[in-house]
């Protein structure tokens, strides 16, 4: 079962400048269109970038709707002992609806 965070909760963490890592698992063209500051690591390449995924702070994964990011977390947790991975509920679509900045 994945841990998850709502867009509102994440927004507040970002405002408070909490020490966390954002990872965008969408494709580059999606990231270029709109992103919330995350590091781009497409889902297909996620296990090739283990050295970029912190183990000592919250790592929040996001995509368009929250499905690919959930898959990324599942893949990582099946093979590696990560306990700090969090999925953005509803992804960028939910962020755009809930966060007006």
PASEBA-1860 file (N, C-alpha, C; in nm, 3 decimals):
! residues 101
1> XXXXXXXX> 0.085/-0.120/0.000/0.000/0.000/0.000/0.088/0.125/0.000 ~ 0.064/0.214/-0.092/0.145/0.335/-0.103/0.099/0.443/-0.007 ~ 0.194/0.517/0.045/0.162/0.639/0.116/0.125/0.743/0.011 ~ 0.035/0.833/0.045/0.000/0.937/-0.052/-0.018/1.070/0.018 ~ -0.017/1.175/-0.062/-0.031/1.312/-0.014/-0.125/1.385/-0.110 ~ -0.207/1.474/-0.057/-0.296/1.552/-0.142/-0.220/1.673/-0.196 ~ -0.269/1.732/-0.305/-0.205/1.853/-0.356/-0.197/1.964/-0.251 ~ -0.302/1.981/-0.171/-0.303/2.085/-0.067/-0.194/2.059/0.036
9> XXXXXXXX> -0.182/1.932/0.081/-0.078/1.898/0.179/0.061/1.925/0.122 ~ 0.082/1.886/-0.004/0.211/1.908/-0.067/0.240/2.058/-0.081 ~ 0.140/2.133/-0.122/0.156/2.277/-0.138/0.204/2.340/-0.007 ~ 0.144/2.299/0.104/0.184/2.354/0.234/0.327/2.314/0.270 ~ 0.365/2.190/0.239/0.504/2.147/0.264/0.602/2.232/0.182 ~ 0.565/2.259/0.057/0.652/2.341/-0.028/0.661/2.484/0.023 ~ 0.548/2.539/0.069/0.549/2.675/0.125/0.639/2.683/0.247 ~ 0.638/2.578/0.328/0.720/2.574/0.449/0.864/2.533/0.419
17> XXXXXXXX> 0.893/2.512/0.292/1.026/2.474/0.246/1.079/2.350/0.318 ~ 0.990/2.252/0.336/1.031/2.126/0.398/1.135/2.057/0.311 ~ 1.222/1.983/0.375/1.328/1.911/0.305/1.269/1.784/0.243 ~ 1.230/1.795/0.116/1.173/1.681/0.046/1.222/1.683/-0.098 ~ 1.197/1.574/-0.167/1.238/1.561/-0.307/1.115/1.533/-0.390 ~ 1.099/1.609/-0.499/0.989/1.587/-0.593/1.043/1.517/-0.717 ~ 0.976/1.410/-0.759/1.016/1.340/-0.881/0.895/1.329/-0.974 ~ 0.913/1.380/-1.095/0.811/1.378/-1.200/0.839/1.258/-1.290
25> XXXXXXXX> 0.747/1.161/-1.293/0.770/1.039/-1.373/0.701/1.044/-1.509 ~ 0.657/1.163/-1.549/0.595/1.178/-1.681/0.704/1.183/-1.788 ~ 0.661/1.199/-1.911/0.756/1.213/-2.022/0.803/1.358/-2.032 ~ 0.914/1.380/-2.099/0.974/1.514/-2.107/0.878/1.620/-2.162 ~ 0.800/1.585/-2.266/0.709/1.685/-2.323/0.603/1.728/-2.223 ~ 0.558/1.635/-2.137/0.459/1.668/-2.035/0.521/1.759/-1.929 ~ 0.643/1.726/-1.891/0.717/1.804/-1.792/0.739/1.947/-1.843 ~ 0.772/1.959/-1.971/0.796/2.091/-2.032/0.669/2.176/-2.035
33> XXXXXXXX> 0.553/2.112/-2.054/0.426/2.185/-2.061/0.389/2.245/-1.927 ~ 0.407/2.167/-1.820/0.369/2.214/-1.685/0.436/2.124/-1.583 ~ 0.503/2.185/-1.486/0.557/2.104/-1.377/0.561/2.186/-1.250 ~ 0.580/2.119/-1.139/0.580/2.186/-1.009/0.720/2.184/-0.947 ~ 0.820/2.172/-1.033/0.956/2.183/-0.985/1.025/2.052/-0.957 ~ 0.963/1.942/-0.994/1.022/1.812/-0.968/1.133/1.776/-1.066 ~ 1.217/1.683/-1.025/1.320/1.628/-1.112/1.253/1.531/-1.209 ~ 1.281/1.544/-1.336/1.220/1.456/-1.437/1.295/1.324/-1.445
41> XXXXXXXX> 1.226/1.215/-1.410/1.276/1.079/-1.430/1.158/0.998/-1.484 ~ 1.146/0.984/-1.616/1.032/0.911/-1.672/1.019/0.771/-1.612 ~ 0.895/0.725/-1.599/0.866/0.595/-1.538/0.953/0.483/-1.598 ~ 0.970/0.484/-1.729/1.046/0.377/-1.795/1.193/0.373/-1.752 ~ 1.241/0.482/-1.693/1.382/0.489/-1.655/1.403/0.490/-1.504 ~ 1.295/0.475/-1.427/1.302/0.497/-1.282/1.407/0.412/-1.211 ~ 1.418/0.284/-1.247/1.513/0.198/-1.175/1.658/0.224/-1.216 ~ 1.679/0.302/-1.322/1.814/0.337/-1.365/1.867/0.460/-1.291
49> XXXXXXXX> 1.783/0.522/-1.210/1.820/0.648/-1.143/1.814/0.636/-0.991 ~ 1.845/0.520/-0.940/1.837/0.498/-0.795/1.923/0.597/-0.716 ~ 2.038/0.632/-0.771/2.129/0.722/-0.701/2.071/0.863/-0.684 ~ 1.964/0.895/-0.757/1.901/1.026/-0.747/1.783/1.027/-0.650 ~ 1.748/0.909/-0.597/1.631/0.898/-0.510/1.679/0.887/-0.366 ~ 1.651/0.989/-0.289/1.696/0.995/-0.150/1.632/0.886/-0.065 ~ 1.705/0.841/0.035/1.650/0.743/0.130/1.628/0.806/0.267 ~ 1.670/0.931/0.284/1.661/0.990/0.418/1.570/1.113/0.427
57> XXXXXXXX> 1.487/1.134/0.326/1.383/1.237/0.334/1.265/1.193/0.248 ~ 1.152/1.259/0.266/1.034/1.224/0.187/1.061/1.246/0.039 ~ 1.021/1.147/-0.041/1.033/1.159/-0.186/0.892/1.149/-0.242 ~ 0.847/1.257/-0.304/0.711/1.263/-0.355/0.713/1.249/-0.507 ~ 0.645/1.146/-0.554/0.637/1.117/-0.697/0.506/1.171/-0.751 ~ 0.512/1.223/-0.874/0.388/1.267/-0.937/0.392/1.242/-1.088 ~ 0.270/1.238/-1.145/0.252/1.223/-1.289/0.125/1.301/-1.325 ~ 0.058/1.262/-1.431/-0.064/1.335/-1.472/-0.181/1.309/-1.378
65> XXXXXXXX> -0.207/1.182/-1.348/-0.324/1.147/-1.267/-0.291/1.070/-1.139 ~ -0.165/1.032/-1.121/-0.127/0.958/-1.001/-0.109/0.809/-1.025 ~ -0.130/0.764/-1.148/-0.119/0.621/-1.179/0.025/0.581/-1.206 ~ 0.093/0.652/-1.295/0.233/0.620/-1.324/0.321/0.638/-1.202 ~ 0.294/0.740/-1.123/0.375/0.762/-1.003/0.354/0.649/-0.903 ~ 0.232/0.599/-0.894/0.204/0.485/-0.808/0.279/0.360/-0.856 ~ 0.282/0.340/-0.986/0.356/0.227/-1.045/0.506/0.242/-1.016 ~ 0.558/0.363/-1.029/0.701/0.388/-1.002/0.735/0.349/-0.858
73> XXXXXXXX> 0.652/0.391/-0.764/0.675/0.359/-0.623/0.670/0.208/-0.602 ~ 0.570/0.144/-0.662/0.556/-0.001/-0.649/0.680/-0.073/-0.702 ~ 0.728/-0.033/-0.819/0.847/-0.095/-0.878/0.969/-0.079/-0.789 ~ 0.985/0.039/-0.735/1.101/0.066/-0.649/1.093/-0.012/-0.519 ~ 0.974/-0.017/-0.458/0.959/-0.086/-0.330/0.966/-0.237/-0.344 ~ 0.933/-0.290/-0.461/0.945/-0.435/-0.482/1.090/-0.479/-0.483 ~ 1.179/-0.394/-0.535/1.319/-0.433/-0.554/1.415/-0.374/-0.452 ~ 1.375/-0.265/-0.387/1.467/-0.193/-0.299/1.395/-0.156/-0.169
81> XXXXXXXX> 1.470/-0.139/-0.060/1.406/-0.117/0.071/1.365/0.028/0.100 ~ 1.302/0.093/0.004/1.255/0.230/0.027/1.133/0.230/0.119 ~ 1.132/0.323/0.215/1.016/0.338/0.304/0.968/0.483/0.307 ~ 1.023/0.567/0.221/0.998/0.711/0.226/0.935/0.765/0.097 ~ 0.872/0.678/0.019/0.816/0.719/-0.110/0.668/0.751/-0.095 ~ 0.627/0.865/-0.151/0.491/0.915/-0.136/0.436/0.953/-0.273 ~ 0.309/0.919/-0.297/0.244/0.947/-0.424/0.154/1.070/-0.412 ~ 0.164/1.161/-0.510/0.074/1.277/-0.514/-0.062/1.231/-0.566
89> XXXXXXXX> -0.163/1.234/-0.478/-0.298/1.189/-0.515/-0.354/1.271/-0.628 ~ -0.395/1.205/-0.735/-0.458/1.274/-0.847/-0.360/1.342/-0.941 ~ -0.231/1.342/-0.906/-0.128/1.395/-0.993/-0.143/1.542/-1.026 ~ -0.083/1.579/-1.138/-0.084/1.718/-1.184/-0.226/1.766/-1.214 ~ -0.313/1.676/-1.261/-0.452/1.716/-1.288/-0.517/1.768/-1.160 ~ -0.499/1.696/-1.049/-0.557/1.738/-0.921/-0.489/1.866/-0.872 ~ -0.358/1.876/-0.891/-0.285/1.996/-0.850/-0.345/2.119/-0.920 ~ -0.366/2.109/-1.051/-0.419/2.223/-1.128/-0.559/2.262/-1.080
97> XXXXX> -0.639/2.165/-1.037/-0.775/2.195/-0.990/-0.774/2.256/-0.849 ~ -0.684/2.206/-0.763/-0.688/2.244/-0.622/-0.598/2.360/-0.584 ~ -0.489/2.379/-0.658/-0.392/2.484/-0.622/-0.401/2.597/-0.723 ~ -0.439/2.714/-0.675/-0.445/2.831/-0.761/-0.342/2.930/-0.709 ~ -0.235/2.946/-0.787/-0.130/3.039/-0.743/-0.105/3.146/-0.848
END
